[in-house]
Amino acid sequence: MPMDPVERFLTALDPHHRDVVGNRPREEQERLAAAWERELEADTELDSLDELSPSAAEAEAARRVLDREP
């Protein structure tokens, strides 16, 4: 499992979004990864999902972060 937050975030994305975000500047990737980590930490529903499927919780948090992007 990648330890770098950006790599972990990219891994949680679906293939299309992984390519799109992967082509963005590193600073933007880091900003999105930080927002993703905050989403994982703050949402109690994701805590429950994480107990059942960590990868599903990470994917849901990634989707939520991208949904908030303009």
Number of C-alpha atoms within 10 A of each C-alpha: 6 10 7 11 16 23 16 16 24 23 17 22 20 12 11 9 15 15 12 11 19 15 11 10 9 12 10 14 19 16 12 21 21 16 18 26 19 13 18 20 12 11 11 11 10 20 15 12 15 15 10 11 12 15 13 15 20 23 19 18 24 25 16 14 18 15 9 7 7 4
